[in-house]
Amino acid sequence: MNAQYPVARPRRLRRTAAMRRMVAGTRLHPAEFILPMFVKEGIAEPQPVGSMPGVVQHTRESLRKAAHEAAEAGVGGIMLFGIPAHKDARGSGADDPDGIVQVALRDLASDLGDALVLMTDTCLDEYTDHGHCGLLTADGEVDNDATLERYASAAVAQAAAGSKMIAPSGMMDGQVGAIRAALDAAGFAEIPILAYAAKYASGFYGPFRDAAECAPQFGDRSAYQQDPAGPIGEALREVRLDLAEGADAVMVKPALAYLDILRQVRDTVEVPVAAYQVSGEYAMVEAAAANGWIDRERVIMESLIAIRRAGADMILTYWATEVARGLS
């Protein structure tokens, strides 16, 4: 039987900053952070993303500088997204050895070695002229199985250029298995796969689509990303399928609106679990802080602690370098 007031006084363990720090049950570490970064082909200067204050589309040179700063701060990894100068229906830039992501990977691999983990988003939406995550049929549907071949080819190109972790985000059925088979056949059996296993068709992605220039030209992605109101257990089914196909780690995206899903996944699997604090989450905090409505630094830390407490081993966040510096 626990003691009751006045013998029990929970405030005793909250009275000072030193006491709160000593008994804290949730801690953040820079190595748990993954910094999403955008690199754009054919620009001479970094281009600010209007809907994401502080985030830019990088040139190759500015990307190298920012990646070096992330490594110095102790950030665990970077997730690279590319914006090609030319887009087509096949997303040809995704697996072009001289495509922007592959070129940038070679730069970063040369600069950084193993100072952090170079990770690549493996999808087609940034590279297609229609903005969808796969090849289209004649009637405008995303062709799941034809798309798998493109993902597999892109993953091999990324690994050959220096990616140390492949992260398929398109939510095609069978994508992890197709990529695993292709990587193994090409001699990259050691490269792990971080599966975007539970990725929802979310309204929180809007600013990202500005940054990556990948908004669909028609329709939306509800036919392949998960429904926020979908069947109970759907996320865990997706996670189990990805693990059965060879995923080494899994992701929940977005983070804050899906903390319940994150906890379910963490309690179910025995592999590392990532959560993506997406562009809309970032933009809302920055906008509210710019208006003086919230304490920016306090809310950033509180949101990251909530994601960590819900079960994330790794957190993708646009504040990765800033927060890592503060923690160090």
C-alpha positions in Angstrom: 0.0 0.0 0.0 1.5 3.4 -1.0 1.7 6.2 1.5 -0.9 9.0 1.2 -0.7 12.7 1.9 0.7 14.2 4.1 3.4 11.5 4.3 3.5 11.1 0.5 4.5 14.4 -1.2 5.4 13.9 -4.9 6.6 17.5 -5.1 9.7 16.6 -3.1 11.3 15.2 -6.3 10.4 18.3 -8.3 11.7 21.1 -6.1 14.9 21.9 -7.9 16.3 21.7 -11.4 19.1 19.4 -10.1 16.6 17.1 -8.5 14.4 17.0 -11.6 17.4 16.3 -13.8 18.5 13.5 -11.6 15.2 11.6 -11.5 14.2 12.3 -15.2 12.7 9.2 -16.8 13.1 10.4 -20.4 16.4 11.7 -21.8 17.4 12.9 -25.2 20.8 12.3 -26.8 22.2 13.9 -30.0 22.9 10.5 -31.6 19.2 9.7 -31.6 18.5 12.5 -34.0 18.3 12.3 -37.8 18.3 15.5 -39.7 16.2 15.6 -42.9 18.0 17.6 -45.6 17.1 18.8 -49.1 19.6 19.2 -52.0 18.5 20.8 -55.2 20.1 20.5 -58.6 21.0 23.6 -60.6 20.9 26.4 -57.9 23.8 28.6 -57.1 22.7 29.6 -53.5 20.6 27.9 -50.8 16.9 28.6 -51.3 14.9 29.2 -48.2 11.7 27.2 -47.8 9.0 29.8 -47.1 6.7 27.5 -45.1 9.6 26.2 -43.0 11.6 29.1 -41.5 15.2 28.1 -41.1 15.1 25.2 -43.6 16.6 25.5 -47.1 17.0 23.7 -50.3 20.7 23.2 -50.3 23.3 23.5 -53.0 26.0 20.7 -53.0 28.4 23.0 -51.2 25.9 24.3 -48.6 24.8 20.7 -48.0 28.4 19.7 -47.2 28.7 22.5 -44.7 25.4 21.8 -43.0 26.1 18.1 -42.8 29.5 18.8 -41.3 27.9 21.0 -38.7 25.4 18.2 -37.9 28.2 15.7 -37.4 30.1 18.1 -35.2 27.0 18.5 -33.0 26.8 14.8 -32.6 23.7 14.2 -34.7 23.3 10.5 -35.5 22.3 10.6 -39.1 21.0 12.7 -42.0 18.1 11.7 -44.3 18.7 13.1 -47.8 16.0 14.2 -50.2 16.8 15.3 -53.7 15.2 17.8 -56.1 16.3 17.2 -59.7 16.4 19.8 -62.4 14.4 17.6 -64.7 11.4 15.4 -63.8 9.6 12.8 -65.9 6.9 10.2 -65.6 9.4 7.5 -64.6 11.3 9.5 -62.0 14.5 8.9 -63.9 16.6 11.0 -61.6 16.0 8.6 -58.7 18.5 6.0 -60.0 20.6 8.1 -62.3 24.3 7.6 -61.1 24.7 11.3 -61.8 21.4 12.3 -60.2 21.5 14.9 -57.5 21.2 12.6 -54.6 23.9 10.2 -55.8 26.3 13.1 -56.5 25.6 14.6 -53.1 26.1 11.2 -51.4 29.5 10.9 -53.0 30.4 14.4 -51.7 29.2 13.5 -48.2 30.8 10.1 -48.0 34.1 11.6 -49.0 33.8 14.4 -46.4 32.3 12.6 -43.4 33.2 9.0 -43.6 31.5 7.3 -40.7 31.0 10.5 -38.6 27.3 10.0 -39.0 24.9 7.7 -40.9 24.1 8.8 -44.4 20.5 7.8 -45.1 18.4 8.2 -48.2 14.7 8.5 -48.8 13.9 5.9 -51.5 10.8 7.1 -53.4 9.8 8.6 -56.7 7.6 11.6 -55.8 10.5 14.1 -55.8 11.5 12.9 -59.3 8.2 12.4 -61.1 6.5 15.1 -63.1 3.1 14.0 -61.7 4.3 14.1 -58.1 3.1 10.6 -57.1 5.2 8.0 -55.4 5.2 5.5 -58.3 4.6 4.8 -61.9 1.1 5.4 -63.2 -1.2 3.2 -65.2 -3.0 4.5 -68.3 -6.0 5.5 -66.1 -3.8 7.4 -63.6 -3.6 4.8 -60.8 -0.3 4.1 -59.1 1.0 0.8 -60.4 2.3 -0.9 -57.3 4.3 -3.8 -58.8 5.9 -1.8 -61.6 6.9 0.8 -59.0 8.8 -1.8 -57.0 11.3 -2.2 -59.8 12.0 1.5 -59.8 12.5 1.5 -56.0 14.9 -1.4 -56.2 16.9 0.3 -58.9 17.0 3.6 -56.9 18.1 1.8 -53.7 21.0 0.1 -55.5 22.1 3.5 -57.0 22.0 5.1 -53.6 23.9 2.3 -51.9 26.6 2.4 -54.7 26.9 6.2 -54.2 27.5 5.9 -50.4 24.1 5.6 -48.6 24.5 3.6 -45.4 20.8 3.1 -44.8 18.0 2.9 -47.3 14.6 4.3 -46.3 11.7 3.4 -48.6 8.8 5.8 -48.0 6.3 5.1 -50.8 4.1 2.7 -49.0 3.9 0.3 -51.9 3.1 -3.3 -50.9 6.2 -5.4 -51.1 8.7 -2.5 -51.3 11.0 -3.7 -48.6 11.3 -7.2 -50.0 12.0 -5.9 -53.5 14.7 -3.5 -52.2 16.2 -6.2 -50.0 16.5 -8.6 -52.8 18.0 -6.0 -55.1 20.6 -4.8 -52.6 21.6 -8.4 -51.8 22.0 -9.2 -55.5 24.1 -6.1 -56.1 26.5 -6.9 -53.3 25.0 -4.6 -50.6 23.8 -7.2 -48.2 25.3 -5.2 -45.3 23.1 -2.1 -46.0 20.2 -1.9 -43.6 16.6 -0.8 -44.5 14.6 1.6 -42.4 11.0 1.0 -43.5 8.5 3.8 -43.4 6.2 1.1 -42.1 3.3 3.2 -40.6 3.1 6.3 -42.8 -0.2 8.1 -42.8 -1.9 10.2 -45.4 -1.5 13.3 -43.3 -2.3 17.0 -43.6 0.9 17.7 -41.7 3.1 17.1 -44.8 2.2 20.4 -46.6 5.4 22.3 -46.0 7.5 19.3 -47.0 5.9 19.3 -50.4 7.1 22.9 -50.8 10.7 21.9 -49.7 10.8 18.8 -51.9 8.7 20.2 -54.8 6.7 17.0 -54.8 3.0 17.9 -54.4 0.8 15.6 -56.5 -0.4 17.2 -59.7 -3.8 15.5 -59.3 -5.5 13.6 -56.5 -3.7 12.7 -53.3 -1.9 9.8 -51.8 -4.7 8.3 -49.7 -4.8 5.2 -51.9 -1.4 4.1 -50.7 -0.6 5.9 -47.5 -2.5 4.8 -44.4 -5.9 6.3 -43.5 -5.7 8.2 -40.2 -9.1 6.7 -39.3 -8.1 3.3 -40.7 -8.7 -0.2 -39.2 -7.4 -0.8 -35.7 -4.3 -2.9 -36.1 -3.5 -1.8 -39.6 -0.2 -0.1 -38.6 1.0 -3.2 -36.8 0.1 -5.3 -39.8 2.2 -3.0 -42.0 5.1 -3.2 -39.6 5.0 -7.0 -39.4 4.9 -7.3 -43.2 7.9 -5.0 -43.5 9.9 -7.0 -40.9 9.0 -10.2 -42.6 10.4 -8.8 -45.9 13.7 -7.9 -44.2 13.4 -4.4 -42.6 16.0 -3.7 -40.0 14.2 -0.8 -38.4 10.7 0.7 -38.8 9.3 4.2 -38.7 6.0 5.9 -37.7 5.2 9.1 -39.6 4.0 11.7 -38.5 5.1 11.7 -34.9 3.0 13.8 -32.5 -0.5 13.0 -33.9 0.4 9.3 -33.8 2.0 8.8 -30.4 -0.4 6.0 -29.7 0.7 4.2 -32.8 4.3 4.8 -31.9 3.8 3.2 -28.5 2.0 0.2 -30.0 4.8 -0.4 -32.4 7.5 0.0 -29.8 5.7 -2.5 -27.5 5.4 -5.0 -30.4 8.8 -5.1 -32.2 12.3 -5.9 -31.2 14.1 -3.7 -33.7 14.8 0.1 -33.5 11.8 2.3 -34.0 12.0 5.8 -35.6 9.4 8.6 -35.6 9.4 11.5 -38.0 8.6 14.9 -36.6 7.3 16.2 -39.9 7.2 19.5 -41.6 3.8 20.6 -40.4 4.8 20.0 -36.8 7.9 22.1 -37.3 6.1 24.9 -39.2 3.4 25.2 -36.6 5.9 25.7 -33.7 8.0 28.1 -35.7 4.9 30.2 -36.8 3.5 30.3 -33.3 6.8 31.2 -31.8 7.3 34.0 -34.4 4.0 35.5 -33.2 5.1 35.3 -29.6 2.4 32.8 -28.7 4.7 30.1 -27.3 8.1 29.7 -25.8 9.9 28.2 -28.9 12.8 26.3 -27.2 10.6 25.0 -24.5 8.0 23.6 -26.9 10.7 22.1 -29.2 12.1 20.2 -26.2 8.7 19.2 -24.9 7.6 17.8 -28.3 10.8 15.8 -28.7 10.6 14.4 -25.1 7.0 13.3 -25.9 8.1 11.4 -29.0 11.0 9.8 -27.1 8.7 8.9 -24.2 6.2 7.3 -26.5 8.9 4.9 -27.7 11.0 6.3 -30.4 14.7 5.2 -30.5 15.4 7.6 -33.3 13.7 10.9 -34.1 13.8 12.6 -37.5 13.5 16.3 -36.8 14.5 19.5 -38.6 15.8 20.8 -35.3 18.3 18.0 -35.0 21.5 20.1 -35.1 20.1 22.9 -33.0 18.9 20.6 -30.2 22.0 18.4 -30.4 24.2 21.5 -29.8 22.1 22.5 -26.8 22.3 19.0 -25.3 26.1 18.9 -25.8 
